[in-house]
Amino acid sequence: MRVNKKYSCLPAEEKGIHIINIRAIEDIGYDQHESTLLNSLSKNPDADCKYGLYFRDGKRKVDYILVYHYKKSSSGRALARRTHHNDTSARSTKQDHPLPGKSVQLEMGESEPPADSHEDDKRFRREEYEGNLVEAGLELEHDEDTKIHGVGFVKIHAPWNVLCREAEFLKLKMPTKKMYQINQTHGLLKKINSVIQKITEPIQPKVAEHKPQTVKRLSYPFSREKQHLFDLSDRDSFFDSKTRSTIVYEILKRTTCTKAKYSMGITSLLANGVYSAAYPLHDGDYEGENVEPNDRKLLCEEWASYGVFYKYQPIDLVRKYFGEKIGLYFAWLGVYTQMLIPASIVGIIVFLYGCATVDENIPSMEMCDQRNNITMCPLCDRTCSYWKMSSACATARASHLFDNPATVFFSVFMALWAATFMEHWKRKQMRLNYRWDLTGFEEEEEAVKDHPRAEYEAKVLEKSLRKEHKHKETDKEKLTWKDRFPAYLTNFVGIIFMVGLTFAIVFGVIIYRISTAAALAISSTPSGRSSVRVTVTATAVIINLVVIIILDEVYGCIARWLTQIEVPKTDKNFEERLIFKAFLLKFVNAYTPIFYVAFFKGRFVGRPGDYVYIFHSFRMEECAPGGCLMELCIQLSIIMLGKQLIQNNLFEIGIPKMKKFIRYMKLKRRRSLDHEEHVKKKQRYEVDYNLEPFAGLTPEYMEMIIQFGFVTLFVASFPLAPLFALLNNIIEIRLDAKKFVTELRRPVAVRAKDIGIWYNILRGIGKLAVIINAFVISFTSDFIPRLVYLYMYSENGTMHGFVNHTLSSFNVSDFQAGTAPNDPMDLGYEVQICRYKDYREPPWSENKYDISKDFWAVLAARLAFVIVFQNLVMFMSDFVDWIIPDIPKDISQQIHKEKVLMVEVFMREEQGKLQMLETWKDKDKKKGENCNNHSPRLSGSHSGSLSSCHSYPVDV
């Protein structure tokens, strides 16, 4: 807390003047100009502490901030707090705070009015908790005299001895004095690397951490007994701000408050409102004039700016500022975006191949040829009439853009691309582990993983209290499956209900499509009837998009609630269960409409005269004459682009801005019009308090994983998906960077050596993509029917006659009663035979309208293709996994070299100790011989000489 200079110039006791009376005089209005003048001439105390980055002494750095709300009953009470907490860092918190239950007598002679009991309870808990923090070695300083009224701040500083103790406990690897040369490439590889470095120099970020290193410091887990191994010449910078905040957070987690009947750590105190926030500070401002250089400003210029979208990310600086877990996310996102470049190029080539060959495609030319005079059966009962196949010419030509032989090649390419991407990321991850000294991190990870969550401990305590009430002697309690059974049942029912809700909404959209198509078919205008299919498809996809975006937000909240009622033991278990539920619900939500179009639409239609009906009135949808692949492409592109533009970008930009504006308006409404409040600059912890709290990386990963599914699962129907994903990710990286640097509070740095469960999800999607693309090519596209016709039924070895081969005939006299068109003469002539897309016997056959042998031939070919394609691509993917080593050869050599060097360092240290001991023994022996050779005449001083001889080793 900041104390005004005019109060701290002379002690009030020496002047004999009461502080409260001085404040009262100022409130009346006297001495206002003099105080302003004194303040302007005196040194600014906020500048000494760099506006909140240091304690008031300007020497101790603020490593962490705790925020709490309090109620001001009067100005005297607020001043009492200010003077009361002035020296908290030098004394124990228990001595600074008033004892619970006792009222503080104001020196004006009036007793303070009784405070709310709930507020008192919170204050008592804070007093005990802060006292325990002081006992743990931390230093605290309070500040309630801020621009945010009713909000107090506790500044926490970790002194050197605490940092050393906790670094040893956490086994933090720190750089030693020993440096070694990194193996460099030789010969041709060296020349190639130098050429690549020169070419890529303009797109490299201008940060020191990103420059290629030729030497590296040997790292070793910090030990207080081996401090001589480390370079401690500058203790202030030995532990950077990220490491200091991590250490303080570990102390905050394990420090408890036991007054309130049960143990409470910082997470429980935050959940119960004892503290309203806890966060480390940003390094300083990132914009404005005369801003001191800091890592945050550098990140804003070289990373969180749209103007540097073409540059590599300064991943090492990101890791230094935000920690390994966030650094790994942005490194993975960068690798994924880079790998999208070749996929986008191949996808564009495939699309251009379709554009170039569209005029040479015989099936689409036959469909567009009006001389064929093919009359198709009505698309709906009664209101729809017969129509010419040539009216679907545009759809047929557009389908060829995505349904051509190059699509099969692209599906195989993308399956191999996914396997290569996973292997490339594993190798990149190993390089980062080596660079960031994360090798051998498993033991530390296990220690962190086993730390129980506060909610779990509270649930266990509640269970033990119930048993104590029943007078049962129990050992250490833990939650069993019986305790969690209601939560498991709720989870199962809730997930089934949500999945069923998604299916119901998709079914509702299907009903909308069928009914809208029938309604538009009644239109009297020919243009309205010709655009029925496009209108229905576009509006239905937009409805699907809106529903998906809304349900995504709902399902995210439901997944978190379902995970909370399970009460997982550790944070790692909580995160994994939350990810599984959220991914399952969002995967079903995003892909169910696409799965329907790809595999179910047009499969259960029936035939003219024997259609399948929903609710006895709605006929099932049919695919267009060119197939459902074009509609699948439209569905996929609109949902993918809509989610990226609306949900991922607009929401990420708009919602934080709106929340920030609301917080600003609330603070502006509560802010008083005091002149001093407007003059003084906000402290760093006040500015950071107004930022949005960090909510974890799960939403960031989730949107990228869903996008990865769009890129790989149905890529056979939309080769341009990698291109749109690439364009989105170029913006996404800078958008996320700007959010982390400018919009969010600084998160606590978390160590991690991989991306966790997300890697397994990616591998699962990659395997599933092979199967889905095999079925899309085989069953959704016309690729297999064309091959069957070309090699089994074509008379001249060309595709001429393919369209006629895929159409069956129907005698209009066989329509069921009440289903025939109301206007059979709509085309201007009487129709006796109409055509429909299916493999069935003609009406003049003995087994009319039965499935023909051509259907079974095509089905057998489709199933054979699925089996061959799936096994071949799976084998090729596994071969890529096997042929590319997970650990780069140079990194494995460097890791081995580090181990050898560390052994050498300890061997030399042991040899030095042995030599020193031998030297001491030799000196001791020589000294003893000299003492024994003294003359008898010196017997008076003999004992003194001996004592001095024996005292020598002790002195050393």
N, C-alpha and C positions, 0 to 999 in steps of 0.2 A: 504494500500500500504506500502511496506517495504522500508525504507530509509536506504541507506548504512551508516555504522558506521563512516566511515572516513569523511562524510559530517556532521554528527551530533555531533562530538566530540567538536568542537569549533564553535560558531556562526560566520558566514561569515562577518557580519557587524563589529564585534569587530576586526577582523584581517585586515579589509580593502581590502579584496581580493574578487573578484567576483566569484560566484559559477560557472557561465558558463565558465569562464576562466579556473577554476580548471578542469572541465570536459573536456575542449578542450585540456589541457595539458595531461590529461590521455589518451585521444584519440590519441594524437600524439605518445605516447609510453613511456613518462617519468614516473617515480615513480611507475612503475607497480609492481616491486618486493617488494618495501616498503609497498605498499597498501595490497598486498597479505599477507605479514607478519603480518601487523596490524590486518587484518581480522582474521587471524588464532589465534592470541593471545587474541583478544577481545572476549567477550561472544557472542555466536550465538543468534541474536534476534529471529530467527525462532524457536529456542528451547524454548524460553520464552513463546511464544504464542502456543506452542505444534504444530507447523507447520500448522497453520491456524485454529485450533479449538477454539482459543481465539483471542481477539483483541491484538494489539501490547503491551498493558500494562500487558498482561498475567493474567488478572483478570476477564474481561468481556467475557462471552462465546458467540461464534457465533451461533445464533439460525437459521439464514436463509441467503441465498446467492442469489443475483441478478447478472446476467451476461449480459454484453453488448459489442458490437463491436464498435471500434473507429478507426479512421485513423490517423496514425502518419505522420505529415508533416516534422518533423525534430527532431533531438535529443534534441534540446533546448525546443521544445514544450512538449516532453515527460517528461523532467525534470521539466518543469513548472507545469505539472499535478501532479508529484510526490510531489513537495513541496507544491502545492496548496491544495491538499486533505489531508495534514498531520494531521490536527486536526478537521476533519469533525464531529467526534462524540461529540466534546465539543461545537461546535458552530452550528448555523443554516445553513442549506444547501444553503439558499438564499444568505447568506453573503459570503460563501466560493466560489461559482461559479461566473464567470464573468457575467455581465448583458447581456441579449440577444441583439444582434446587434452590440455590441462593440467588437473591436479587442483588443487582449492583446498585449501590446508593450513589446517586449523582451528587456532585459537590454543591449544587445549587440548593440542596436541601430537600429536593423532591424525590420520591421513590419512583422507579420506572414502572409503568403499568405492566401487569402480568401478560406475558406473551402466550401465544397459542401453544398448547401442549404438544401438538404434532411437530411444530417448528422447534420447540425445545428438545424433543426427542432426536430430531435430525442434528441439531447443534451438538448434543451430547455425543452422538455417534461420531460426528466429525472430529470433536475434540479427542476422543479416545483413539480414533484411527490415525490422526495426525501425530498424536503422541507416540504411537507405535512406529510410525514412519521415522520420527526423530530417533527413537531407540535403535532402529535399523541402520542408522548412520546418515540418513538424508537430512538436508538442510532446507527449511521452509521459510517462506516470506509471504505475508498476506497483503492483499490490496482490495479494499472495498470502496475507495474513493476514485471511482471510474466514471466514464461518461455513460455507462449502461447502469442505470439506477436499479437497485435491488439485486444486483449480481456481484458476487465476490469472487476473487481469484486467489488460488494458492499456488505460488511459484515454488518449484522443487528443483534443488540442485544436488547432484551426486558428487561428493568430494573424491579426491584421488584414491584414498584407501578403499572406499566403497566400490569404485569402478574396478579396481584391481581384484578385490574379493569376488565380485559377481562375475567378472570376466573369467576368472579361474573356475568358478562353479559352473558356468555355462559352456566352458571349453571353447571359448572364442579363439579362433586362429588369428594371430596377429603377426605382422611382418617382423622378422628378426634383422640383426645387423648383417647377416650373411647374405651376399648377393651372388648370383651365378648367371652364366651366359645361357640364353635360350638357343637351342639348336636351330641353325639357319639352313635354308635349302641351298644347294650347290648346283652348278652347271646350268642346264637348260631351264630347270624349274625356277632358279633364281632370276634368270633373265625374264621369264614369263611373268613372275610375280612383280618384278620392277616395272614392266610395261603396264600391267594391270593397275598398279598403284598410281602411275602417272596419268592413266586414262580416267581413273575414278577419283582423282584428287579434287576436282571441282564439286563432287557430290558428297565429300566427306565433311562431317560437322567440325567446326573450328573449336574443338575442346581438347584439353591436354590429355584426358583419359582415353581418347579415341586414337591417339597416335600409336603406330606399331612399336612394340617394345622389343628391345634386344637383350635386356637384362631383367631379372626378376628377383625380388627378395624372397628368401626362404621363409615360409610361414610355419608357426608352431603354436599349439594351444597355450594360451597365456598362463603363466605360473608365477606366483610371487617369489618362490624360491629361486627361480631362474630369470629374474628381471635383468641380469647382466647380459642375457642373450638378445634383448630387445633394445631398439634405439629409443631411449627415453630422454633425448636431448630437449625435446619440446613436448612437455607433458600435456599442454593445453590442446594440442592437435593429435596426440597419439590415439585417443579415442574420438572418432568423429561424432557429429551430432546424431547421426542415425544409430550408432552403437550406444551412445549415452542414453538416448530415449528408450532403446530396447532394454537396457539394463534397469532403468527406473521402472519400466512397465512390469518387468518380472518381479521386482520388489513389491510393487503395488498389488499384483495378483496374489502373492502369497501372504501379504500382511492382512491381518484380520481385525475385526471389531467385534468383541464378545459381549458387550454390555447388553445388547438387545436380545437376550435369551439364546441366540444362536450365532454361530460364526459367520462373518460377512467379509468378503473380499471386495475389491474395487468394482467388479462386475455387478455384484448384488447391491452395492451402495448406489451405483448408477441406476439400476433397475428400480430401486425403491425411492429414488428421488432425493437421496441424501446429498449426492452430487449430481449436477445436471449434465456435466460433460467432463471428459478427460482426454487430452491430446498433447502431442509434442508441437513445438512451434516451428513455423517456417523460418528459413534463414534470414528473411528480410523482405523488403518490397521488391517487386519485379518490374515496376514502371515508375516514371516520374523523374524529375530533375534531381541531381546530386545524390543519386542512389548508390550506395557502396556496392562494389562488385560482390556477388555471392552466387552460390550454385543455383538458386531458384531463378535469378535473373538470367543466368547463362542458359538454363534449360528453356526459359521462355523465349529466348532469342534464337537458339539453335535447334529447338525441338518442338515447342508448343506454338508454332507459327505456321500459318498456311503458306507463307512465302518460301518455306524450306521443304515443301512437300516432296521435292525431287532428291533430297539428301538422305543419306543413311541416318539411322537413329543413334544418338550417343548413349548406347546401352550401358556402358560402364558408369557414366555419370548418373543415369537413371537409377542404377543399382546403388550407387553411393548415396543418393539422396532419399530414395524410397524403400530400399531394401531388395533382397534377392527375389522374393515372391512376385512383386510387381515388375521387377526387372525381367524375370523369366516370361511373364505374360507379354510384355511388349517385344521381347526378343522372339517369342513364338509368333506373334502377330506379324512381325517384320519378315520372318522366314516364310510364313504362309503367303503373305502378299508378294514376295519375290517369286515364289513358286507358281503363283497365278499368272505370271507374265508369259512363260512358254505355253501354258494351257490356253490362255487367251489368244495367242497367236495361232495355234493350231485350230481353235474353235472358229476364228475368223476365216481361216483358209477353207474349213469345211463348209461354212455358210456361203462363202464366195463360190465354191465349187457347185453348190446347189443352185445359186443364182445363174451361173454360167451354163448349166446343163438343163435348165427348166424348159427351154424351147425344144430340147432334144428328147424329152421324156415322153415316150409313146403313150403310156396310160393316160396322162393328163391331156395329151393332144386328142386322144379318142374321146375323152369326156367333154372336151370343149368343141368338138366337131358337131355342128348342128345337123349335118347330113345323116348322122347315125339315127336320129329320130327315136331315141330311147325314152319311153314313157315310164316314169316311176310311180309306184303306189303311193297313196296319200300318207302324210306324216301324222295325221290325227284322224279321229273318227268324225264323220258327218261334215264338220265345218271345213276341213282341209280337202283340197281337190287333187287331181293328178298333176304332175309337174314334169318338166323336161330335165333330163340329166345335165344338159348343157348349161342350165342356170347355176349349177355349182362349179362352174369353170374356175372362178377365182380361188375358191377353197382348194380345189385340186392342184392348181399351180403353186399356191402357197405351201401346201403340204410337202411338195417335192423339195422345198428349201431345207426341210429338216428330216425328210424321210427319203434318204438316198444311200447308196452303198458306202459313202464316206462316213456316214453316221456310225456304222458298225466299227469301222477303224477307230473313230474318235472314242467310242465306248471302251475299247480295249486300251487305247492310249490313256484315258483318264483313270482306269483301274491301276495301270502301272504307275501313273503319275501320283496317285494317292499313296502307293507303297513307297515310291521314291521320296515323297515328301516326309513320310514318317521316319524313314531312315536318315534323311538329311537333318531332320530336327534332332534325332537322338545324337548325331555326331556334333551338331552345334551345341547341344545341351552339355555334352562332355567337355567341349572347349570352354564353355562358360564356367562349369564347375571347377576346372583347373585354374582359370583366370581369377575366379572369385574365391579360391581356397575353400571349396566345398567338398573336396574329396575326403572320404571317410566320415561323412556327416551322419551316418545311420544311427550311431549311439545317441547323439544329441537329439535327433529327431524322435527317437523312442522316448527319451526323457520328457520332451515337450508334449508328446502325444498322450502320455499317461496322466497328465495333470487334469483332474476332474473339473467340470464346469460348475459354476456357482448354483445353477438351477438344480443340477444333480445332487449336490451336497445338501441343498435345502430340502429336496424330496426325501433323501435318506434320513435327514434329521427328523422330518415329520413322521416318517415310519418308525424311527426309534422312540420318539416321544409317545406315539400311540401304544407301543409295546410296553414302555415304562408305566404308562397309565394303567395297563392291565396287569402290572406287577409281574412281568416276565423278564427273566434274566437273559440278555441277548449278547452275543459277541458283536464284532464290528458288522454293521448292517450294510447291505447293498441291495440294489433293485434287481429283482428276478423277473423272469418272463411272466409270472403271475401278476406282479405289480404293473407290468406294461401291457397286459392282455387287453384291457379296455382301449388303450391307445392304438394297439395293433389292429383291433377290430374296427375302430374308427377310421384308421388309415386305409384299410382294405375296402370298406364300404364307401369311403369318400372318393378314393381313386376310381373305383368302378362306376360310381355315380357321375364323376366328371367325364370319364371316357364315354359313358352312355349319353351324357349331355352333348358332347361333341358330335357323336353319331346322329343324335336327334336333330341338331341344327343343320348338319349336312343333308339329312333326309328332308328337312323343311325347305332347304334351298332347292332340292330336286323337285319337290312339289311345286315350288314357285316357278321353276323353269318349264315344267310341263304345262301348268295352267296358263302361264304368260304366252307360251308358244301357241296354245289353242286360242287364246283371246286375240293375239295379233293376226292369226290366220283368218279371222273373220273380217279383217280390214278390207274395205272395198277398193283401196288403191293398190295397184300392182307393185309400186315401190315398197309399200308397207309389207306386202306378203313376201317380197324377195329378200328383205333384210331381217326376217324373223330370226334366223339362226344367229346372226351376228349380234343383234340387239339382246336376245336372251342370254347368250354367252357372256357378253360384256357386263350386263347388269348383275348377273349371278356371281361373277367373279368379284365384282366390287363389294357386293354384300358379304361374300366370303371373307374378303380382306378386312372389312370393318369388324366382323365378328371375331376373326383371328386376333386382331390387335386388342380388342376389348378383353377377350378371354385370356390372352397372354398375361395381362396385368392381374386379372382375377386369379388365375392359376398360380402365379408367382406368390401371391399372398396366402393362398390356401396351402401350397406346398410348405411354406415356412411355418404356418400354424400346425399342420400335421406333424412336422418334425419336432416342433417345440413340445407337443403333448407326449411324444415318445420319451422325452428327457434323455437324450444320449449322454453318455458319461463324459466324453472328451470333445473338445472343439473340432478335432479331426473327424470323429464319428458324426458329429452334427453336420459338418460341411458336406461329407460324402452322402449322407442320407438326404439332405436337402437337395443336392445336385441331382441325385437319382430321381426323386419325385418330380422336381421341376422339369427335368429333361423329358421324363416320360410324358407328363401332361402337355408340355409345349410341343413335343414331337408329334403327338397324336393330333393336337390342335392345328398345327401348321400343315401336316401332310395328308390328313384324312380326305379333304376335297380333291387333292391331286391323285391319291390312290383310287378314289372312286372313278375319276375320268379315265385313268390309265388302265384299270383292270376290270371295272364293273359296268361302266356305261356301254350300252349296246350289246351286252352279253346275254341278258335275260329278257329280250324283247318279245320273243315268239315269232310269229309269221302272220301275214295278212289272212284274216279269217279266223285266227286263233292267237290273238295277242294276249300278253300278260298285263293285267290291270292292277293298279293300286287303289284300294277303297272302291273297287268295282266301277270306277269312273275315269281314272287317270291312266293312260297308257304309258308304259316305260319308255324312256328316251332311246332314240336311235342315234348312231354315229352318222356323220356326213358320208357321202359316197366315197370321199377320199380317205376315210378313216378318222379315228378319234385323235390321231397324233397332233394335228394342227390345234385342236381345242385344248389338248394337254399343254402344248407350247404356250398358248395364250394364258391359260390358268397359271402355269408356273411363272411366266414372266411377270404378270401383274402382281401376284402375291409376293414374289421375291423383291421386285422393285418397290412395291408399296411398303413392305415391312422395312426395307432399308431406308427409304426416304422419310417415311412418317414416324415409324417407331424408333428406329435406331438413331436417326439424325435430328429430326425436329423435336422429338421428345427429349433427347439428351441435351439439346441446346435450350429449348423453351422452358421445360419444367425447372431446371436449376435457376434460370434467370427469373422465373416467376416467384420461386421460393425466396430468392435473395431479395427481390423487390418487396415482398410481403414483410420479411423480417426488417427491412429498412424502414418501411412505413410504420411498423409497430414501435421500433426504437425511436423514430422521429416523434411519434405521438406521445411516448412516455418521457421524452427528453425535456428537461426544464430549459428555461430561457436564460439561465445564469450566464453572465458574460464569460466567466472563467472556463465554462464547459466548451464554449465555441472557440476560445483562443488556443487551448492546449491541444496538442496532437494526440491521436489515439495511440495507445500502447499496442505492441505487436500481438499480445494475447487477446486484446479486445477485438482487433481486426480479424484474427483467426476464429474467434468465437462466432462471428457473423457468417462464416463460411459454412457450407453444407458438410455434415459429417460423412466420413468414408463408410460406405455400406458393403464393402467387400468386392471381390473380383468375379463373383458368380454371374451377375448380369452381363458383364463384359464378355466372359467366356461363352455364355449361353447364346448370345446373338451371333457370335462367330461360328459356333458349332452348328446352329441351325442353318446358317449360310453355307457352311461346308457341306451339309446335307443337300441343299439346293444345287450346289455345284457338281456333286458326285452322283446322287441317287438317280436323278432323271436327266442326266446330261445327254442321253441319246435323243431326247425330244427337244432340247434347247441348247445347242452348241455355244450360244453366246453368253451362257450363264457365267463362265469364268471371267469374261470381259467385264460384265456389270459388277461382279464381286470385286474385281481388281480396282475399278473406279471408286467403288464404295469404300474399300479399305484404305486407299490413299487419303481420303478425307477422314475416315474413322480414326486412323492413327493420330493425326494432328488434333482431331476433336477430343479424343480421350486424353491426349497429352495436355491440351489446354485446360480440360476439366480438372485433371490431377494437380496442375501447377497453380491455377488461378481460382478455381471454383470450390475445391474441396479442402477441408482441413488436412494437415499432413498426417498420413496414416502411420501407425506404429510399424517399424520395419520387422518383417518376419523372414526368417531364414528358411529356404527351401532349395532342394537340388533338382526338382523336376516339377512338371505341371500337374502332378497328382492323377486323380481319377479321370481327368479330361483326356489324357492320352489313351486310356482304355476305351473311352467313348469314341474317340476318333478312329481307332482301329476297328471297332465294331461297325461304325458307319461305312468304313472302307470296304469291309467284307460284305456288308449288306448291299452296297452299291453294285457289286458285281452281279449279285442275284437279281436285283430289281432291273438293272439295265438289260440283262439277258431276257427277262420276261417282257420288258417294253419293246425290245427289238423283235421278239418272237411273236407276241400276241397283240400288241397295240399297233405296231407298224405293219405295212404290207410287204416287208422285205422277204419273209419266208413264202407267202403265197406266190410272189413273183418268181422266186427261185424254183418253186415246185412247177409252176406253169411253164417256165422257160425250159426246164430239163425233162418234163414228163408229158406236157400236153401241146406245146407249141409245134406247129407244123413246119415252119421255116426257120426255127431257132431264134426268133425275135419275140418281142413283147406284143406284137399285133394280135388283137383278139383277147387280151388279158381282161379288160373291163367286162366284156360280154361273158367271159368264163366265170367271173365272180358273181354274176347276177343270176338269180333264179326267176322263174316265171310264175304268175298267178292269174287265174281266171276270175274276172271281177264278179261272175255269177256266184262264186263261192263265199262272198262276204256274209258275215253274220247279219241277222236282221237288225236294222237300226244303226249299222256302222258304215254303210256305203256313203260316198260323197253326196251332199245335197245338190251339187251342181256338177253332174258328170260330164257336161258339155263345155266345161270351162276352157279347155284347150281348142275348142272349135270343131272337134270331131268326136265320135263315139269310141270309147276305149273298151276293148274286150280282154286284152292281156296287158297287165302291168308288171314291172320288174321290181325286185327288191334284192338287197345284198345279203346273200346267204348261199350255202351249198345244199340245195334240196332238189328232190325229183320234180320234174315238170308236171303240170295238171293232166297231160295226156299219158302219163306213165301209169303202170299198174299200181304202184305204191306212191301215189301222188302226194307231194309235199313231205315225204319222209327224207331224212338226212341221207345225202348221197355218199358214194364211196370217195368222192373228191374231198369231202370234209375230213374223213378219217386219214387220208393221205397227207393233207395239210397239217392236221393235228399231230400226227406222228413226226412229221418234219419239225414242227415247232418244239415239241418236247425233246427231240434229239438235239436240236440247236441249243436249247437251254442247258442240257447236260454237258455237251461238248464245250460250249462257251464258258460256262461256270468253272469247270475243272481246268480248262486250258489257262484261263486268266488267273485263277487261284494259284496254279502251279507257277506261272510266270511271276506273280507277286511274291510268292514265297522264295523263288529263286533270287529276286532282287533283294529281299531281306537277307538271304544267306550270303550273297556275293559282296554286299556292302558291310564292312565291319562296323559295329556300334561305336567303338572307340577309335578315333584316328590314330594312326601309327605314331606320329610325332608326339601326340598328347600322352600316349602310354609310355613312351620313352622319357618324356619330361617328368611324369609322375614317378617312374622308377628312379630317375636321377635325383629327384627331391628326397626320396627315402634314403638313398645312398649317402647324399650330402648330410642329411640329418644324423645318420649314424656316425659319420666322420666327425661332425661337430661335437657329439657327446663323447666319442672316444678321445678326442683331443682334450676335452674338459676333464675327463677322468684321469688322463695322463698328467695333466697339469696339476691336479689335486695330489696325485701320488708323488710327483716331484717335489711339491711344496712340503708334503709331510716328511719326505726323506730329508729335505734341507733342514726342517725344524729339528728332526732327530739328530742330525749331525751337529748342529749348533749346540743342542742341549748336551750332547755327549762331550764335546770339546770344552764346554763351560764347566761341566762336572769334573773333567780331568784337571783343569786349571785350578779349581777350588781345592781338590785333593792335594795338589802340589804346593800349597801355601806353607810358609815357615811357621814353626811352633811359637815364635815370638809374636806372631800375629794372632795368637789364640783368642786374645780379647775381642778381636774383630772377626774371628772365624765364623761365628754363628751368623753375624750380619752378612758376611759374604755368601754363606750358603743360602741364607734366605733370599738374597738377591739373585743367586743363581737359579733357585727353584721358582722364583717369581717370574722369570723371563718368559717361559712359555705361556703363562697365564696372561701376561701383558699383551703378548702377541695375539 
